[in-house]
Amino acid sequence: MSQTEPELTNHALLVLWGQFAQQIGLTAALQAIPLHQKTCTHSPQTKTIEFLVAILGGLSYLKDFSKAAHPIVKDQAVAQAWGQGAWADYSGVSRTLNTLTLEEARQIVEALETVAQGFIDREINLALLQSEGLVLET
């Protein structure tokens, strides 16, 4: 039995977040959103996931996805963790984001909120169990 070498990454936290996103159903929820744009090599859904990864990676510009000192686009561990065979070019991601309709953007936000709501509900229930009340500050 041969062991494979672990894949090295400069983006370990993105790998963990990608695995977590898949486990909690976030990537599946984003993939399920019907977007009006065509798919050539990469679907518009995978490009929205790429945008999320760029945000989580702290990138100031989408072009940094492929042009930074340690580009995420070359990090196969990150792609695999997020369920991506490969990453799209940042210009395609930009065009996809630019042509999203308001309704499609709302559906993306709704998917993110739906996944997050379970965690919010759990924390509220834990807070209620551990104290006599819950204070909501606005």
N, CA, C and O atoms as a GROMACS GRO file, in nm:
protein
  552
    1MET      N    1   0.084  -0.118   0.000
    1MET     CA    2   0.000   0.000   0.000
    1MET      C    3   0.089   0.124   0.000
    1MET      O    4   0.169   0.143   0.092
    2SER      N    5   0.075   0.207  -0.100
    2SER     CA    6   0.158   0.328  -0.107
    2SER      C    7   0.078   0.446  -0.054
    2SER      O    8  -0.042   0.460  -0.077
    3GLN      N    9   0.150   0.531   0.016
    3GLN     CA   10   0.085   0.652   0.068
    3GLN      C   11   0.119   0.767  -0.025
    3GLN      O   12   0.231   0.778  -0.074
    4THR      N   13   0.022   0.852  -0.048
    4THR     CA   14   0.048   0.970  -0.128
    4THR      C   15   0.094   1.082  -0.036
    4THR      O   16   0.055   1.088   0.080
    5GLU      N   17   0.175   1.168  -0.090
    5GLU     CA   18   0.224   1.281  -0.013
    5GLU      C   19   0.110   1.380   0.008
    5GLU      O   20   0.030   1.401  -0.082
    6PRO      N   21   0.101   1.439   0.126
    6PRO     CA   22  -0.003   1.540   0.146
    6PRO      C   23   0.023   1.659   0.055
    6PRO      O   24   0.138   1.697   0.032
    7GLU      N   25  -0.084   1.716   0.004
    7GLU     CA   26  -0.070   1.831  -0.085
    7GLU      C   27  -0.042   1.956  -0.003
    7GLU      O   28  -0.112   1.986   0.094
    8LEU      N   29   0.062   2.028  -0.043
    8LEU     CA   30   0.098   2.150   0.027
    8LEU      C   31   0.012   2.265  -0.024
    8LEU      O   32  -0.028   2.268  -0.141
    9THR      N   33  -0.016   2.357   0.065
    9THR     CA   34  -0.099   2.472   0.029
    9THR      C   35  -0.050   2.596   0.102
    9THR      O   36   0.004   2.587   0.213
   10ASN      N   37  -0.068   2.709   0.040
   10ASN     CA   38  -0.042   2.837   0.105
   10ASN      C   39  -0.171   2.897   0.159
   10ASN      O   40  -0.172   3.008   0.210
   11HIS      N   41  -0.279   2.822   0.147
   11HIS     CA   42  -0.411   2.874   0.183
   11HIS      C   43  -0.487   2.772   0.268
   11HIS      O   44  -0.599   2.734   0.235
   12ALA      N   45  -0.426   2.728   0.376
   12ALA     CA   46  -0.484   2.621   0.458
   12ALA      C   47  -0.622   2.655   0.512
   12ALA      O   48  -0.710   2.570   0.516
   13LEU      N   49  -0.641   2.780   0.554
   13LEU     CA   50  -0.772   2.818   0.608
   13LEU      C   51  -0.880   2.810   0.501
   13LEU      O   52  -0.993   2.771   0.531
   14LEU      N   53  -0.847   2.846   0.377
   14LEU     CA   54  -0.944   2.834   0.268
   14LEU      C   55  -0.979   2.688   0.242
   14LEU      O   56  -1.092   2.656   0.203
   15VAL      N   57  -0.883   2.599   0.262
   15VAL     CA   58  -0.909   2.455   0.246
   15VAL      C   59  -1.010   2.411   0.353
   15VAL      O   60  -1.108   2.343   0.322
   16LEU      N   61  -0.985   2.450   0.476
   16LEU     CA   62  -1.078   2.413   0.585
   16LEU      C   63  -1.216   2.473   0.563
   16LEU      O   64  -1.316   2.404   0.581
   17TRP      N   65  -1.222   2.599   0.524
   17TRP     CA   66  -1.351   2.663   0.498
   17TRP      C   67  -1.423   2.595   0.382
   17TRP      O   68  -1.546   2.582   0.384
   18GLY      N   69  -1.349   2.552   0.282
   18GLY     CA   70  -1.410   2.484   0.168
   18GLY      C   71  -1.470   2.350   0.210
   18GLY      O   72  -1.582   2.316   0.170
   19GLN      N   73  -1.395   2.276   0.290
   19GLN     CA   74  -1.448   2.148   0.338
   19GLN      C   75  -1.571   2.170   0.425
   19GLN      O   76  -1.668   2.096   0.416
   20PHE      N   77  -1.566   2.273   0.509
   20PHE     CA   78  -1.679   2.308   0.593
   20PHE      C   79  -1.798   2.350   0.509
   20PHE      O   80  -1.911   2.307   0.535
   21ALA      N   81  -1.774   2.434   0.408
   21ALA     CA   82  -1.882   2.480   0.320
   21ALA      C   83  -1.951   2.364   0.251
   21ALA      O   84  -2.073   2.364   0.233
   22GLN      N   85  -1.874   2.265   0.212
   22GLN     CA   86  -1.934   2.147   0.149
   22GLN      C   87  -2.014   2.068   0.252
   22GLN      O   88  -2.124   2.020   0.222
   23GLN      N   89  -1.958   2.052   0.372
   23GLN     CA   90  -2.025   1.972   0.475
   23GLN      C   91  -2.159   2.032   0.519
   23GLN      O   92  -2.254   1.959   0.545
   24ILE      N   93  -2.166   2.165   0.527
   24ILE     CA   94  -2.291   2.228   0.573
   24ILE      C   95  -2.388   2.256   0.459
   24ILE      O   96  -2.496   2.310   0.482
   25GLY      N   97  -2.350   2.221   0.338
   25GLY     CA   98  -2.439   2.236   0.224
   25GLY      C   99  -2.434   2.372   0.155
   25GLY      O  100  -2.519   2.401   0.071
   26LEU      N  101  -2.338   2.454   0.190
   26LEU     CA  102  -2.330   2.587   0.128
   26LEU      C  103  -2.298   2.578  -0.020
   26LEU      O  104  -2.362   2.644  -0.102
   27THR      N  105  -2.199   2.499  -0.056
   27THR     CA  106  -2.164   2.490  -0.198
   27THR      C  107  -2.279   2.430  -0.278
   27THR      O  108  -2.306   2.474  -0.390
   28ALA      N  109  -2.347   2.332  -0.223
   28ALA     CA  110  -2.462   2.272  -0.293
   28ALA      C  111  -2.574   2.375  -0.310
   28ALA      O  112  -2.638   2.381  -0.415
   29ALA      N  113  -2.598   2.456  -0.206
   29ALA     CA  114  -2.702   2.559  -0.214
   29ALA      C  115  -2.669   2.662  -0.322
   29ALA      O  116  -2.757   2.704  -0.396
   30LEU      N  117  -2.542   2.702  -0.330
   30LEU     CA  118  -2.502   2.798  -0.432
   30LEU      C  119  -2.507   2.737  -0.572
   30LEU      O  120  -2.543   2.804  -0.668
   31GLN      N  121  -2.472   2.610  -0.583
   31GLN     CA  122  -2.477   2.541  -0.713
   31GLN      C  123  -2.621   2.526  -0.762
   31GLN      O  124  -2.645   2.520  -0.883
   32ALA      N  125  -2.716   2.519  -0.669
   32ALA     CA  126  -2.856   2.494  -0.706
   32ALA      C  127  -2.930   2.620  -0.753
   32ALA      O  128  -3.043   2.609  -0.802
   33ILE      N  129  -2.870   2.736  -0.739
   33ILE     CA  130  -2.937   2.860  -0.778
   33ILE      C  131  -2.938   2.870  -0.931
   33ILE      O  132  -2.832   2.864  -0.993
   34PRO      N  133  -3.056   2.884  -0.990
   34PRO     CA  134  -3.060   2.898  -1.136
   34PRO      C  135  -3.014   3.038  -1.178
   34PRO      O  136  -3.075   3.138  -1.140
   35LEU      N  137  -2.907   3.043  -1.255
   35LEU     CA  138  -2.855   3.169  -1.306
   35LEU      C  139  -2.869   3.170  -1.457
   35LEU      O  140  -2.846   3.067  -1.521
   36HIS      N  141  -2.905   3.283  -1.514
   36HIS     CA  142  -2.942   3.291  -1.656
   36HIS      C  143  -2.824   3.281  -1.752
   36HIS      O  144  -2.845   3.272  -1.873
   37GLN      N  145  -2.705   3.282  -1.702
   37GLN     CA  146  -2.588   3.285  -1.789
   37GLN      C  147  -2.551   3.145  -1.838
   37GLN      O  148  -2.580   3.045  -1.772
   38LYS      N  149  -2.487   3.140  -1.952
   38LYS     CA  150  -2.448   3.011  -2.009
   38LYS      C  151  -2.320   2.960  -1.943
   38LYS      O  152  -2.245   3.034  -1.879
   39THR      N  153  -2.300   2.830  -1.960
   39THR     CA  154  -2.179   2.766  -1.912
   39THR      C  155  -2.093   2.728  -2.030
   39THR      O  156  -2.136   2.655  -2.119
   40CYS      N  157  -1.972   2.779  -2.032
   40CYS     CA  158  -1.874   2.734  -2.133
   40CYS      C  159  -1.786   2.631  -2.065
   40CYS      O  160  -1.811   2.511  -2.076
   41THR      N  161  -1.684   2.676  -1.997
   41THR     CA  162  -1.598   2.586  -1.920
   41THR      C  163  -1.642   2.582  -1.774
   41THR      O  164  -1.644   2.476  -1.711
   42HIS      N  165  -1.678   2.698  -1.721
   42HIS     CA  166  -1.717   2.712  -1.580
   42HIS      C  167  -1.858   2.767  -1.573
   42HIS      O  168  -1.894   2.860  -1.646
   43SER      N  169  -1.938   2.711  -1.485
   43SER     CA  170  -2.076   2.758  -1.470
   43SER      C  171  -2.078   2.890  -1.394
   43SER      O  172  -1.984   2.920  -1.319
   44PRO      N  173  -2.182   2.968  -1.411
   44PRO     CA  174  -2.192   3.093  -1.333
   44PRO      C  175  -2.199   3.064  -1.183
   44PRO      O  176  -2.154   3.145  -1.102
   45GLN      N  177  -2.254   2.950  -1.145
   45GLN     CA  178  -2.261   2.913  -1.004
   45GLN      C  179  -2.120   2.893  -0.946
   45GLN      O  180  -2.091   2.939  -0.836
   46THR      N  181  -2.032   2.824  -1.022
   46THR     CA  182  -1.897   2.803  -0.970
   46THR      C  183  -1.820   2.935  -0.964
   46THR      O  184  -1.731   2.951  -0.880
   47LYS      N  185  -1.855   3.028  -1.051
   47LYS     CA  186  -1.789   3.159  -1.046
   47LYS      C  187  -1.834   3.237  -0.923
   47LYS      O  188  -1.755   3.314  -0.868
   48THR      N  189  -1.958   3.219  -0.880
   48THR     CA  190  -2.001   3.287  -0.757
   48THR      C  191  -1.930   3.225  -0.636
   48THR      O  192  -1.898   3.295  -0.540
   49ILE      N  193  -1.907   3.094  -0.640
   49ILE     CA  194  -1.831   3.030  -0.533
   49ILE      C  195  -1.688   3.082  -0.534
   49ILE      O  196  -1.630   3.106  -0.428
   50GLU      N  197  -1.631   3.100  -0.651
   50GLU     CA  198  -1.496   3.155  -0.662
   50GLU      C  199  -1.489   3.296  -0.602
   50GLU      O  200  -1.392   3.331  -0.536
   51PHE      N  201  -1.592   3.375  -0.625
   51PHE     CA  202  -1.598   3.509  -0.566
   51PHE      C  203  -1.601   3.500  -0.414
   51PHE      O  204  -1.534   3.578  -0.346
   52LEU      N  205  -1.679   3.408  -0.360
   52LEU     CA  206  -1.684   3.388  -0.215
   52LEU      C  207  -1.546   3.350  -0.162
   52LEU      O  208  -1.503   3.401  -0.058
   53VAL      N  209  -1.477   3.261  -0.231
   53VAL     CA  210  -1.342   3.220  -0.190
   53VAL      C  211  -1.248   3.340  -0.192
   53VAL      O  212  -1.165   3.355  -0.102
   54ALA      N  213  -1.260   3.425  -0.293
   54ALA     CA  214  -1.176   3.545  -0.301
   54ALA      C  215  -1.201   3.637  -0.181
   54ALA      O  216  -1.108   3.693  -0.124
   55ILE      N  217  -1.328   3.652  -0.144
   55ILE     CA  218  -1.361   3.734  -0.028
   55ILE      C  219  -1.302   3.673   0.098
   55ILE      O  220  -1.237   3.743   0.177
   56LEU      N  221  -1.324   3.544   0.118
   56LEU     CA  222  -1.271   3.476   0.236
   56LEU      C  223  -1.119   3.477   0.239
   56LEU      O  224  -1.058   3.477   0.346
   57GLY      N  225  -1.058   3.479   0.121
   57GLY     CA  226  -0.913   3.484   0.112
   57GLY      C  227  -0.855   3.623   0.134
   57GLY      O  228  -0.733   3.641   0.135
   58GLY      N  229  -0.942   3.721   0.152
   58GLY     CA  230  -0.898   3.856   0.180
   58GLY      C  231  -0.841   3.929   0.060
   58GLY      O  232  -0.763   4.023   0.075
   59LEU      N  233  -0.879   3.886  -0.059
   59LEU     CA  234  -0.826   3.949  -0.179
   59LEU      C  235  -0.889   4.087  -0.200
   59LEU      O  236  -1.011   4.102  -0.190
   60SER      N  237  -0.807   4.184  -0.228
   60SER     CA  238  -0.856   4.320  -0.255
   60SER      C  239  -0.912   4.331  -0.395
   60SER      O  240  -1.004   4.409  -0.420
   61TYR      N  241  -0.857   4.252  -0.488
   61TYR     CA  242  -0.898   4.258  -0.629
   61TYR      C  243  -0.915   4.115  -0.680
   61TYR      O  244  -0.840   4.026  -0.641
   62LEU      N  245  -1.014   4.094  -0.766
   62LEU     CA  246  -1.035   3.961  -0.822
   62LEU      C  247  -0.913   3.911  -0.897
   62LEU      O  248  -0.885   3.791  -0.897
   63LYS      N  249  -0.839   4.001  -0.961
   63LYS     CA  250  -0.722   3.958  -1.037
   63LYS      C  251  -0.617   3.893  -0.947
   63LYS      O  252  -0.534   3.816  -0.994
   64ASP      N  253  -0.620   3.924  -0.816
   64ASP     CA  254  -0.526   3.863  -0.724
   64ASP      C  255  -0.549   3.713  -0.710
   64ASP      O  256  -0.462   3.641  -0.662
   65PHE      N  257  -0.665   3.666  -0.752
   65PHE     CA  258  -0.694   3.522  -0.749
   65PHE      C  259  -0.591   3.446  -0.833
   65PHE      O  260  -0.552   3.334  -0.800
   66SER      N  261  -0.547   3.509  -0.942
   66SER     CA  262  -0.449   3.443  -1.028
   66SER      C  263  -0.317   3.519  -1.039
   66SER      O  264  -0.220   3.465  -1.094
   67LYS      N  265  -0.310   3.641  -0.990
   67LYS     CA  266  -0.189   3.721  -1.009
   67LYS      C  267  -0.116   3.756  -0.880
   67LYS      O  268  -0.015   3.827  -0.885
   68ALA      N  269  -0.163   3.709  -0.766
   68ALA     CA  270  -0.097   3.737  -0.639
   68ALA      C  271   0.033   3.656  -0.629
   68ALA      O  272   0.060   3.569  -0.712
   69ALA      N  273   0.111   3.686  -0.528
   69ALA     CA  274   0.237   3.613  -0.509
   69ALA      C  275   0.215   3.462  -0.495
   69ALA      O  276   0.292   3.382  -0.547
   70HIS      N  277   0.110   3.425  -0.424
   70HIS     CA  278   0.070   3.285  -0.409
   70HIS      C  279  -0.073   3.272  -0.459
   70HIS      O  280  -0.166   3.272  -0.379
   71PRO      N  281  -0.092   3.262  -0.590
   71PRO     CA  282  -0.229   3.266  -0.646
   71PRO      C  283  -0.313   3.145  -0.606
   71PRO      O  284  -0.269   3.030  -0.613
   72ILE      N  285  -0.434   3.174  -0.566
   72ILE     CA  286  -0.528   3.068  -0.528
   72ILE      C  287  -0.558   2.979  -0.647
   72ILE      O  288  -0.580   2.859  -0.632
   73VAL      N  289  -0.560   3.037  -0.767
   73VAL     CA  290  -0.594   2.962  -0.888
   73VAL      C  291  -0.499   2.843  -0.909
   73VAL      O  292  -0.536   2.745  -0.974
   74LYS      N  293  -0.379   2.850  -0.855
   74LYS     CA  294  -0.282   2.742  -0.871
   74LYS      C  295  -0.283   2.644  -0.754
   74LYS      O  296  -0.206   2.548  -0.752
   75ASP      N  297  -0.368   2.668  -0.657
   75ASP     CA  298  -0.372   2.585  -0.537
   75ASP      C  299  -0.482   2.479  -0.551
   75ASP      O  300  -0.599   2.505  -0.523
   76GLN      N  301  -0.442   2.361  -0.594
   76GLN     CA  302  -0.538   2.253  -0.618
   76GLN      C  303  -0.607   2.207  -0.490
   76GLN      O  304  -0.721   2.160  -0.495
   77ALA      N  305  -0.540   2.220  -0.378
   77ALA     CA  306  -0.602   2.180  -0.251
   77ALA      C  307  -0.725   2.266  -0.221
   77ALA      O  308  -0.826   2.216  -0.172
   78VAL      N  309  -0.717   2.394  -0.251
   78VAL     CA  310  -0.830   2.484  -0.229
   78VAL      C  311  -0.944   2.448  -0.326
   78VAL      O  312  -1.060   2.440  -0.286
   79ALA      N  313  -0.908   2.428  -0.453
   79ALA     CA  314  -1.011   2.393  -0.551
   79ALA      C  315  -1.084   2.265  -0.510
   79ALA      O  316  -1.207   2.258  -0.516
   80GLN      N  317  -1.009   2.166  -0.469
   80GLN     CA  318  -1.070   2.039  -0.429
   80GLN      C  319  -1.159   2.056  -0.306
   80GLN      O  320  -1.268   2.000  -0.299
   81ALA      N  321  -1.111   2.134  -0.210
   81ALA     CA  322  -1.189   2.155  -0.087
   81ALA      C  323  -1.322   2.223  -0.115
   81ALA      O  324  -1.421   2.198  -0.046
   82TRP      N  325  -1.326   2.308  -0.217
   82TRP     CA  326  -1.448   2.379  -0.253
   82TRP      C  327  -1.528   2.305  -0.360
   82TRP      O  328  -1.630   2.356  -0.407
   83GLY      N  329  -1.484   2.186  -0.399
   83GLY     CA  330  -1.557   2.106  -0.497
   83GLY      C  331  -1.542   2.156  -0.639
   83GLY      O  332  -1.630   2.133  -0.722
   84GLN      N  333  -1.432   2.224  -0.667
   84GLN     CA  334  -1.409   2.280  -0.800
   84GLN      C  335  -1.302   2.198  -0.872
   84GLN      O  336  -1.198   2.167  -0.815
   85GLY      N  337  -1.330   2.163  -0.996
   85GLY     CA  338  -1.228   2.095  -1.075
   85GLY      C  339  -1.114   2.189  -1.110
   85GLY      O  340  -0.998   2.148  -1.114
   86ALA      N  341  -1.148   2.312  -1.134
   86ALA     CA  342  -1.052   2.418  -1.165
   86ALA      C  343  -1.121   2.551  -1.142
   86ALA      O  344  -1.243   2.558  -1.123
   87TRP      N  345  -1.042   2.657  -1.143
   87TRP     CA  346  -1.097   2.790  -1.123
   87TRP      C  347  -1.111   2.862  -1.256
   87TRP      O  348  -1.034   2.838  -1.349
   88ALA      N  349  -1.209   2.949  -1.264
   88ALA     CA  350  -1.228   3.032  -1.383
   88ALA      C  351  -1.131   3.149  -1.379
   88ALA      O  352  -1.077   3.182  -1.273
   89ASP      N  353  -1.109   3.211  -1.493
   89ASP     CA  354  -1.029   3.332  -1.498
   89ASP      C  355  -1.105   3.444  -1.426
   89ASP      O  356  -1.227   3.452  -1.434
   90TYR      N  357  -1.031   3.528  -1.357
   90TYR     CA  358  -1.096   3.635  -1.280
   90TYR      C  359  -1.181   3.727  -1.368
   90TYR      O  360  -1.280   3.783  -1.320
   91SER      N  361  -1.145   3.742  -1.494
   91SER     CA  362  -1.225   3.829  -1.582
   91SER      C  363  -1.364   3.768  -1.606
   91SER      O  364  -1.462   3.841  -1.617
   92GLY      N  365  -1.371   3.636  -1.615
   92GLY     CA  366  -1.499   3.568  -1.630
   92GLY      C  367  -1.584   3.579  -1.504
   92GLY      O  368  -1.706   3.593  -1.512
   93VAL      N  369  -1.519   3.572  -1.389
   93VAL     CA  370  -1.590   3.590  -1.262
   93VAL      C  371  -1.648   3.731  -1.256
   93VAL      O  372  -1.763   3.750  -1.217
   94SER      N  373  -1.568   3.827  -1.295
   94SER     CA  374  -1.614   3.965  -1.295
   94SER      C  375  -1.734   3.985  -1.388
   94SER      O  376  -1.831   4.050  -1.351
   95ARG      N  377  -1.726   3.927  -1.508
   95ARG     CA  378  -1.838   3.941  -1.603
   95ARG      C  379  -1.964   3.873  -1.547
   95ARG      O  380  -2.074   3.926  -1.561
   96THR      N  381  -1.947   3.758  -1.484
   96THR     CA  382  -2.062   3.689  -1.425
   96THR      C  383  -2.127   3.776  -1.318
   96THR      O  384  -2.249   3.792  -1.317
   97LEU      N  385  -2.047   3.830  -1.229
   97LEU     CA  386  -2.101   3.915  -1.123
   97LEU      C  387  -2.168   4.039  -1.180
   97LEU      O  388  -2.271   4.084  -1.130
   98ASN      N  389  -2.110   4.094  -1.285
   98ASN     CA  390  -2.162   4.216  -1.347
   98ASN      C  391  -2.298   4.193  -1.413
   98ASN      O  392  -2.378   4.286  -1.422
   99THR      N  393  -2.325   4.073  -1.458
   99THR     CA  394  -2.451   4.047  -1.529
   99THR      C  395  -2.556   3.975  -1.444
   99THR      O  396  -2.662   3.939  -1.494
  100LEU      N  397  -2.526   3.954  -1.314
  100LEU     CA  398  -2.630   3.897  -1.227
  100LEU      C  399  -2.749   3.991  -1.221
  100LEU      O  400  -2.733   4.112  -1.212
  101THR      N  401  -2.868   3.934  -1.224
  101THR     CA  402  -2.987   4.016  -1.204
  101THR      C  403  -3.005   4.039  -1.054
  101THR      O  404  -2.945   3.969  -0.972
  102LEU      N  405  -3.086   4.136  -1.020
  102LEU     CA  406  -3.113   4.163  -0.879
  102LEU      C  407  -3.174   4.040  -0.812
  102LEU      O  408  -3.142   4.008  -0.698
  103GLU      N  409  -3.263   3.972  -0.883
  103GLU     CA  410  -3.327   3.852  -0.827
  103GLU      C  411  -3.224   3.741  -0.804
  103GLU      O  412  -3.229   3.672  -0.702
  104GLU      N  413  -3.132   3.724  -0.897
  104GLU     CA  414  -3.028   3.622  -0.879
  104GLU      C  415  -2.939   3.656  -0.760
  104GLU      O  416  -2.902   3.567  -0.682
  105ALA      N  417  -2.903   3.782  -0.745
  105ALA     CA  418  -2.823   3.826  -0.630
  105ALA      C  419  -2.898   3.800  -0.500
  105ALA      O  420  -2.839   3.758  -0.401
  106ARG      N  421  -3.028   3.826  -0.501
  106ARG     CA  422  -3.110   3.799  -0.381
  106ARG      C  423  -3.111   3.650  -0.348
  106ARG      O  424  -3.107   3.613  -0.231
  107GLN      N  425  -3.117   3.566  -0.450
  107GLN     CA  426  -3.116   3.421  -0.427
  107GLN      C  427  -2.982   3.376  -0.366
  107GLN      O  428  -2.979   3.286  -0.282
  108ILE      N  429  -2.874   3.437  -0.409
  108ILE     CA  430  -2.743   3.405  -0.352
  108ILE      C  431  -2.738   3.445  -0.205
  108ILE      O  432  -2.693   3.368  -0.120
  109VAL      N  433  -2.786   3.565  -0.176
  109VAL     CA  434  -2.790   3.612  -0.036
  109VAL      C  435  -2.881   3.521   0.046
  109VAL      O  436  -2.848   3.486   0.159
  110GLU      N  437  -2.994   3.482  -0.010
  110GLU     CA  438  -3.087   3.394   0.061
  110GLU      C  439  -3.022   3.259   0.092
  110GLU      O  440  -3.042   3.205   0.201
  111ALA      N  441  -2.947   3.205  -0.002
  111ALA     CA  442  -2.878   3.077   0.022
  111ALA      C  443  -2.778   3.092   0.136
  111ALA      O  444  -2.769   3.004   0.222
  112LEU      N  445  -2.703   3.200   0.135
  112LEU     CA  446  -2.606   3.223   0.243
  112LEU      C  447  -2.676   3.239   0.378
  112LEU      O  448  -2.632   3.184   0.478
  113GLU      N  449  -2.786   3.315   0.379
  113GLU     CA  450  -2.859   3.336   0.504
  113GLU      C  451  -2.925   3.208   0.554
  113GLU      O  452  -2.928   3.183   0.674
  114THR      N  453  -2.976   3.128   0.463
  114THR     CA  454  -3.041   3.002   0.502
  114THR      C  455  -2.941   2.909   0.570
  114THR      O  456  -2.972   2.848   0.672
  115VAL      N  457  -2.823   2.897   0.512
  115VAL     CA  458  -2.720   2.812   0.573
  115VAL      C  459  -2.678   2.868   0.708
  115VAL      O  460  -2.659   2.793   0.803
  116ALA      N  461  -2.662   2.999   0.716
  116ALA     CA  462  -2.618   3.062   0.841
  116ALA      C  463  -2.725   3.055   0.951
  116ALA      O  464  -2.691   3.051   1.069
  117GLN      N  465  -2.852   3.053   0.913
  117GLN     CA  466  -2.960   3.059   1.011
  117GLN      C  467  -2.957   2.943   1.109
  117GLN      O  468  -2.990   2.960   1.226
  118GLY      N  469  -2.918   2.827   1.063
  118GLY     CA  470  -2.908   2.712   1.154
  118GLY      C  471  -2.809   2.736   1.266
  118GLY      O  472  -2.833   2.698   1.381
  119PHE      N  473  -2.699   2.800   1.235
  119PHE     CA  474  -2.598   2.831   1.337
  119PHE      C  475  -2.649   2.939   1.431
  119PHE      O  476  -2.625   2.933   1.552
  120ILE      N  477  -2.718   3.037   1.377
  120ILE     CA  478  -2.775   3.143   1.460
  120ILE      C  479  -2.878   3.084   1.557
  120ILE      O  480  -2.876   3.115   1.676
  121ASP      N  481  -2.966   3.000   1.505
  121ASP     CA  482  -3.069   2.937   1.589
  121ASP      C  483  -3.006   2.855   1.701
  121ASP      O  484  -3.051   2.858   1.815
  122ARG      N  485  -2.902   2.781   1.667
  122ARG     CA  486  -2.833   2.697   1.767
  122ARG      C  487  -2.775   2.784   1.878
  122ARG      O  488  -2.790   2.751   1.996
  123GLU      N  489  -2.709   2.892   1.843
  123GLU     CA  490  -2.647   2.979   1.943
  123GLU      C  491  -2.753   3.049   2.029
  123GLU      O  492  -2.732   3.067   2.149
  124ILE      N  493  -2.864   3.087   1.970
  124ILE     CA  494  -2.973   3.148   2.048
  124ILE      C  495  -3.027   3.047   2.148
  124ILE      O  496  -3.048   3.080   2.264
  125ASN      N  497  -3.049   2.926   2.103
  125ASN     CA  498  -3.100   2.822   2.194
  125ASN      C  499  -3.002   2.793   2.307
  125ASN      O  500  -3.043   2.776   2.421
  126LEU      N  501  -2.872   2.788   2.276
  126LEU     CA  502  -2.772   2.768   2.381
  126LEU      C  503  -2.772   2.884   2.480
  126LEU      O  504  -2.761   2.862   2.601
  127ALA      N  505  -2.784   3.006   2.430
  127ALA     CA  506  -2.786   3.123   2.518
  127ALA      C  507  -2.909   3.120   2.608
  127ALA      O  508  -2.901   3.155   2.726
  128LEU      N  509  -3.023   3.080   2.552
  128LEU     CA  510  -3.145   3.074   2.633
  128LEU      C  511  -3.137   2.966   2.740
  128LEU      O  512  -3.189   2.983   2.850
  129LEU      N  513  -3.072   2.855   2.708
  129LEU     CA  514  -3.057   2.747   2.805
  129LEU      C  515  -2.961   2.785   2.918
  129LEU      O  516  -2.976   2.737   3.031
  130GLN      N  517  -2.864   2.869   2.889
  130GLN     CA  518  -2.761   2.901   2.987
  130GLN      C  519  -2.791   3.027   3.068
  130GLN      O  520  -2.718   3.059   3.162
  131SER      N  521  -2.896   3.097   3.034
  131SER     CA  522  -2.927   3.220   3.108
  131SER      C  523  -3.079   3.232   3.125
  131SER      O  524  -3.156   3.148   3.078
  132GLU      N  525  -3.118   3.337   3.191
  132GLU     CA  526  -3.261   3.359   3.214
  132GLU      C  527  -3.327   3.436   3.102
  132GLU      O  528  -3.449   3.454   3.104
  133GLY      N  529  -3.252   3.481   3.008
  133GLY     CA  530  -3.310   3.556   2.899
  133GLY      C  531  -3.205   3.590   2.794
  133GLY      O  532  -3.087   3.559   2.808
  134LEU      N  533  -3.252   3.651   2.692
  134LEU     CA  534  -3.166   3.690   2.582
  134LEU      C  535  -3.190   3.837   2.554
  134LEU      O  536  -3.305   3.879   2.537
  135VAL      N  537  -3.085   3.917   2.550
  135VAL     CA  538  -3.096   4.059   2.525
  135VAL      C  539  -3.056   4.083   2.379
  135VAL      O  540  -2.947   4.046   2.336
  136LEU      N  541  -3.144   4.145   2.308
  136LEU     CA  542  -3.119   4.179   2.168
  136LEU      C  543  -3.087   4.327   2.160
  136LEU      O  544  -3.171   4.412   2.191
  137GLU      N  545  -2.964   4.357   2.119
  137GLU     CA  546  -2.925   4.496   2.106
  137GLU      C  547  -2.940   4.538   1.961
  137GLU      O  548  -2.900   4.466   1.870
  138THR      N  549  -2.998   4.657   1.942
  138THR     CA  550  -3.013   4.706   1.804
  138THR      C  551  -2.936   4.832   1.782
  138THR      O  552  -2.938   4.887   1.672
   0.00000   0.00000   0.00000
